[in-house]
Amino acid sequence: MIERRRHKRLPIELSLEIKKIYKQDYVIIEDVDTEISVINISKSGIGFVSKAKLPIDYYFDGKIRLGDNDYFYAVVHIVRGEVQEEGNGNLYGAEFVGLAPFLANKIDDYEKRLA
């Protein structure tokens, strides 16, 4: 398998609530009201698990918490998804959209704290 990731994935335990998801052409799905469990993070995106089936190529707004007082807000684009065999929900890959360099540097700082 060819590794296509641009940045190293780091383990993280983080829960996010998704209220709505949307596409760039003003298609909005309201009242999604689902929780996701983020399992890894990199400077380019996140991997997460959800019991809800989420559509690919949609976006949501998330608050990414890297520590007690260390967080940032980001637009997240769902780029891939697959059903997990064990019945533990769906596994998704998503990328950050337009993340400012100083916010991406927070992920570098998070990696240093893990070491």
C-alpha positions in Angstrom: 0.0 0.0 0.0 1.3 3.4 -0.9 1.4 6.0 1.9 -0.4 9.1 0.7 -0.5 11.1 3.9 1.4 14.4 3.9 1.8 14.6 7.7 2.3 12.2 10.6 -0.9 11.0 12.3 -0.9 11.5 16.1 -3.2 9.6 18.5 -5.8 11.7 20.2 -9.0 11.2 22.2 -11.5 13.9 21.4 -15.2 14.1 21.1 -17.0 16.6 18.8 -20.7 17.3 18.3 -21.9 17.9 14.8 -25.1 19.9 14.5 -25.1 20.4 10.8 -23.1 19.5 7.7 -23.0 21.4 4.4 -21.6 21.4 0.9 -20.1 24.3 -0.9 -23.1 24.8 -3.1 -25.3 25.8 -0.1 -26.7 22.3 0.5 -27.2 22.1 4.2 -28.3 19.1 6.3 -29.6 20.5 9.6 -30.2 18.7 12.9 -27.5 16.0 12.3 -27.0 16.0 16.1 -24.4 13.3 16.2 -21.2 12.9 18.2 -18.0 11.7 16.7 -14.8 10.3 18.3 -11.6 11.7 16.9 -9.0 9.0 17.0 -6.0 10.7 15.2 -4.9 14.1 14.1 -2.3 15.6 11.8 -1.5 19.0 10.4 -3.7 18.2 7.4 -6.8 16.6 9.1 -8.4 14.1 11.4 -9.5 10.5 11.5 -12.8 9.8 13.4 -15.4 7.3 14.1 -19.2 7.9 14.1 -22.2 5.7 14.6 -24.1 7.9 12.2 -23.6 7.5 8.5 -22.2 10.8 7.2 -22.1 11.8 3.5 -18.7 12.1 1.8 -17.7 15.5 0.4 -19.5 17.5 3.1 -18.1 19.9 5.6 -18.7 20.7 9.3 -17.3 23.2 11.8 -15.3 21.7 14.7 -13.6 22.9 17.9 -10.3 20.9 18.1 -9.1 20.6 21.7 -5.5 19.7 22.1 -5.2 20.3 25.8 -6.9 22.1 28.7 -6.7 25.6 27.3 -5.3 24.7 23.9 -7.9 24.6 21.1 -8.8 26.0 17.7 -11.8 26.1 15.4 -11.6 24.6 12.0 -13.7 23.8 8.9 -13.4 20.0 8.3 -14.1 18.3 4.9 -15.1 14.7 5.0 -13.1 13.0 2.2 -13.5 9.2 2.8 -15.5 6.8 4.9 -15.8 3.1 5.4 -18.0 0.8 7.6 -16.0 -1.0 10.2 -16.3 -4.8 10.2 -16.8 -5.0 14.0 -20.0 -3.0 13.8 -18.4 -0.1 15.8 -19.7 2.5 13.5 -18.1 4.2 10.5 -14.5 5.3 10.1 -13.9 8.6 8.4 -11.0 10.6 7.1 -11.3 14.4 6.9 -9.1 17.3 6.0 -8.8 20.7 7.5 -9.8 23.5 5.1 -7.8 26.7 5.0 -6.1 26.1 8.3 -3.8 29.0 9.1 -0.1 28.1 9.6 -0.1 29.3 13.2 -3.0 26.9 14.0 -1.2 24.0 12.2 1.8 24.8 14.5 -0.4 24.0 17.5 -0.5 20.4 16.2 3.4 20.4 16.1 3.3 21.6 19.7 0.9 18.8 20.6 3.3 16.2 19.1 6.1 17.6 21.2 4.0 17.2 24.3 3.4 13.5 23.4 7.1 12.8 23.2 
